[in-house]
Amino acid sequence: MLNKGKNIFEVEKSVPRRREEGKGCTLSYALLCAGACLCYRGALECGFVFDDVSAIRENRDLRPSSPWSNLLFNDFWGTPMNKEQSHKSYRPVCVFTYRLNYLLHGLQPFGYHLANVVLHALVCMLYKK
């Protein structure tokens, strides 16, 4: 496609440079990731709050003795979905990440908060893309 009204030097300047573009892109992702992590760095030192007690400490589905299949049949709080007491809040992926955190960190809040900060930074980078 011809660029009418531009000489060859103007056209050449307007063509993006792959190498320069890559460096700027990497820098912008690094800054975005650093900003996301800096915003929530204070959370790493905090304990469990609000519903964390019910969702993590008291949730039997996070324990190694509980079958993995419970994640598919129980609500967020570990109550079977077919029970009247269930809140019907079905979040198996979230509970799966909690279970992995439990296997790695037990009931130490640092690991749970670190995973949330990393996931937040990842979502920011995916949104930018």
Residue, then its C-alpha position, 0 to 999 in steps of 0.5 A: m500500500l502506497n502512502k500518498g503525500k509522504n516521501i520515502f524517509e517519512v514512510e520509513k520513520s513511521v514503520p515501527r521497529r520490532r527491536e525497539e518495540g520489544k524493549g519498550c513492551t518488556l519495560s512497560y510489563a515490568l513496570l506494570c508488574a512492579g506497580a501491581c506488586l508494590c500496591y499490595r506489598g503490605a498485604l504480605e505481612c497481614g493475617f487472615v481477615f473477614d471470611d478467611v477464617s471460614a473459607i480457609r481455616e475451617n474449610r475441610d476441603l483444603r486438607p490433604s485428608s479430604p478427597w480432591s473431588n470435594l472441590l467439584f461438589n462442595d461450595f466455597w465454604g466446604t458445604p455440599m451443594n445439595k445441602e440446604q445450609s449451602h450458600k451455593s457459592y460454587r468456586p472450585v478454581c478458587v478453592f483449588t488454589y487455596r488447597l495448593n496454598y494449604l499444601l505449600h504453606g499450611l495455615q500461614p497467611f503469607g503464602y495465600h497473600l503472595a499468591n493473590v499478589v502474583l495473580h493480581a500482577l498477572v491479570c494486570m499484564l493480561y489486561k494490558k495485552 
